[in-house]
Amino acid sequence: MRLVTFSAGPAGDARAGVRVGHRVLDIEAASRVKGEPLPSSVRGLLAAGRGALSRVRALAKAAVTETGSFSHAMHEERAVRLLAPVPGALVVRDAPQPAIAGGPAIVFVIGSQARAVGRDEALEHVAGITLLLDLHGGPVVGPEIVTADEVGDPGDLSIAWSVNGALRARSNAAAAFDRFPALLEQSTRENAAEPGDLFAAAIPLLPAAAGEWPAARPGDVFECAIEGVATLRATVNGS
């Protein structure tokens, strides 16, 4: 399942959605069809627990077979604006390795409160993953949260990092998954991690071509893709 935060129209509120093919289902609006409203934010959904996410899965399936009932809650993807998956979320970082302009991280999205968590139970608190690109002006996160049941074996997740369409590096998700438990353990010794918090583990990159890492320039397009899973694309602004 793929969770997003979106707005419909220039002045639209931020809403929690789930991808259904090339469309986005407004979760709160869809849930009212069954008479049991769900939260309208992704953070609220995560805080509501696994049962709420199970209901979202059921709604996504129902929206395919009962199209008339859910037409008011369905939006074409091209007609909405995707926002950060958890707007305003706390982002906890480990040290980038290496420190590269536009460098990527896998981001672990917390799904249940975690306090004084041991490394062996860290992944039990993860609702899913998303991506981060370090750009001038701050990190860009998105475009969606891929829930843990769709992630599979991290060693099989190939990662490609490109600048202006040119492949710059390859890696896989295994190293980030190895780093995350220590990051969560250290962070939760004093402060609890809450649903919707983001933990970014830098992805070690292996250069795909000779030459130095590029400096980020206004107009450059950076892209990080977990191949077959998700792609995050962002453009460096001119400020």
C-alpha positions in Angstrom: 0.0 0.0 0.0 1.2 3.5 -0.8 0.1 6.4 1.4 0.4 10.0 0.2 -0.5 13.5 1.4 -2.2 15.5 -1.3 -4.1 18.7 -2.0 -6.8 19.0 -4.6 -6.7 22.5 -6.1 -4.5 25.5 -5.3 -6.2 26.2 -2.0 -7.0 22.6 -1.0 -6.3 21.3 2.4 -3.7 18.6 3.0 -5.4 15.3 2.9 -4.4 11.7 3.5 -4.7 9.5 0.4 -3.9 6.0 -0.9 -2.8 5.3 -4.4 -5.2 3.2 -6.5 -3.5 2.7 -9.8 -3.0 6.1 -11.3 -5.6 7.7 -9.0 -5.6 8.9 -5.4 -8.4 7.9 -3.0 -9.2 10.5 -0.3 -9.1 8.2 2.8 -11.3 10.2 5.1 -13.9 10.9 2.5 -14.0 7.2 1.4 -14.3 6.0 4.9 -17.5 7.9 5.4 -19.2 5.6 2.8 -18.9 2.9 5.4 -20.0 5.2 8.2 -16.8 4.9 10.2 -14.6 8.0 9.5 -10.9 7.6 9.5 -8.4 10.5 10.2 -7.8 12.9 7.4 -4.0 13.1 7.9 -1.3 10.4 7.4 0.0 11.1 10.9 -3.4 10.5 12.4 -3.8 7.3 10.4 -0.4 6.0 11.8 -1.3 7.0 15.3 -4.7 5.1 15.0 -2.7 1.9 14.6 -2.6 -1.2 12.4 -6.4 -1.6 12.4 -6.7 1.8 10.7 -4.2 0.8 8.0 -6.1 -2.5 7.5 -9.3 -0.5 6.9 -7.4 1.7 4.4 -6.4 -1.4 2.5 -10.0 -2.6 2.4 -11.2 0.8 1.2 -8.7 0.8 -1.6 -9.9 -2.6 -2.8 -13.6 -1.6 -2.4 -13.0 1.6 -4.5 -12.0 -0.6 -7.4 -15.1 -2.8 -7.3 -17.6 -0.3 -6.1 -16.6 2.7 -8.2 -19.9 4.5 -8.0 -19.9 4.6 -4.2 -16.4 6.1 -4.0 -16.4 8.3 -7.1 -16.6 11.5 -4.9 -13.5 10.5 -3.1 -11.4 9.5 -6.1 -9.0 11.9 -7.8 -6.9 11.5 -10.9 -3.3 11.7 -9.9 -2.5 14.4 -12.5 -5.2 16.6 -10.9 -3.7 16.7 -7.4 -0.6 18.1 -5.9 1.5 15.6 -3.8 3.0 17.0 -0.6 5.5 15.6 1.8 4.0 12.3 3.1 3.9 13.5 6.7 3.9 17.3 6.6 6.0 19.0 9.3 7.4 15.6 10.5 10.4 15.4 12.8 13.3 14.1 10.8 16.1 12.3 12.7 19.3 11.9 10.7 22.4 9.8 10.9 25.7 11.1 9.5 25.6 11.2 5.7 28.1 8.8 4.1 29.4 10.3 2.0 28.3 13.9 2.3 27.1 14.7 -1.2 25.0 17.6 -2.6 21.7 16.1 -3.4 22.6 12.8 -1.7 19.8 10.4 -0.9 18.6 8.5 2.3 16.0 5.8 2.9 13.6 7.1 5.4 11.9 4.9 7.9 8.4 6.1 9.0 7.5 5.3 12.6 4.1 3.6 12.9 3.9 3.1 16.7 5.4 4.9 19.7 8.9 3.7 20.4 10.7 4.4 23.7 14.0 2.8 24.8 13.8 0.5 21.8 16.4 -2.3 21.4 17.9 -2.9 18.0 16.3 -6.3 17.6 12.8 -4.7 17.9 13.4 -1.5 15.9 11.7 -2.7 12.7 8.6 -3.6 14.6 7.9 0.1 14.9 8.2 0.9 11.2 5.0 1.5 9.2 6.9 1.9 5.9 9.6 3.7 4.0 10.0 6.8 1.9 12.9 8.7 0.3 14.9 11.9 1.0 17.1 14.1 -1.1 19.4 16.6 0.5 19.1 19.8 -1.5 20.0 23.5 -1.1 17.3 24.9 1.1 16.6 21.7 3.0 15.6 18.0 2.5 12.9 16.9 0.1 10.9 13.9 1.3 8.5 11.7 -0.7 6.7 11.0 -2.8 4.8 8.4 -0.8 5.1 6.0 2.1 5.4 2.4 0.9 4.1 0.2 3.7 6.3 -2.4 5.2 4.3 -5.3 3.7 5.4 -4.1 0.2 9.0 -3.6 0.9 10.3 -7.2 0.9 14.0 -8.1 1.3 16.1 -4.9 1.5 19.0 -6.8 -0.1 16.9 -7.1 -3.2 16.1 -3.3 -3.4 18.3 -1.7 -5.9 18.8 2.1 -5.6 19.8 4.4 -8.4 20.8 8.1 -8.0 20.8 10.4 -11.0 21.5 14.0 -11.8 19.9 15.6 -14.8 19.1 12.2 -16.2 22.6 10.8 -15.9 23.2 7.9 -13.6 25.7 8.9 -10.9 25.6 6.0 -8.5 24.1 2.7 -7.5 23.5 1.0 -4.2 20.9 -1.1 -2.4 18.8 -0.7 0.7 20.5 -3.3 2.8 23.1 -0.9 4.4 20.3 1.6 5.4 18.3 -1.2 7.0 21.4 -2.3 8.9 22.0 1.3 10.2 18.4 2.1 11.2 18.1 -0.1 14.4 21.1 1.6 16.0 19.8 5.1 15.0 16.4 4.3 16.6 17.9 2.8 19.7 20.1 5.8 20.3 17.4 8.3 19.6 14.8 6.7 21.9 17.0 6.4 25.0 15.8 9.8 26.2 12.9 10.8 23.9 10.1 8.6 22.5 9.6 8.4 18.7 6.0 9.0 17.8 3.9 7.8 14.8 4.8 9.9 11.8 8.4 10.6 12.9 11.0 10.0 10.2 14.4 8.4 10.6 16.7 9.0 7.7 19.6 6.5 7.2 22.0 7.7 4.5 22.6 5.4 1.5 26.3 4.5 0.8 26.8 5.3 -2.9 29.0 3.4 -5.3 29.9 5.7 -8.3 28.5 4.5 -11.6 30.8 6.7 -13.6 34.2 8.3 -13.2 34.6 11.8 -12.1 33.8 13.9 -9.0 30.4 14.1 -7.3 28.6 17.1 -8.9 27.9 20.3 -7.1 24.2 21.2 -6.9 23.3 24.1 -9.2 20.0 25.9 -9.7 17.9 24.0 -12.1 19.6 20.7 -11.6 17.2 17.7 -11.3 18.2 15.1 -8.7 16.4 11.7 -8.7 16.6 8.8 -6.3 14.8 5.6 -7.2 14.3 2.3 -5.3 13.8 0.5 -8.6 10.4 -1.0 -8.9 9.2 0.6 -5.6 9.3 4.4 -5.6 11.0 7.4 -7.2 11.7 10.8 -5.7 12.5 13.7 -8.1 13.4 17.2 -7.1 14.8 20.4 -8.7 17.3 22.7 -7.1 15.8 26.1 -6.7 17.7 29.3 -7.4 17.9 30.7 -3.9 
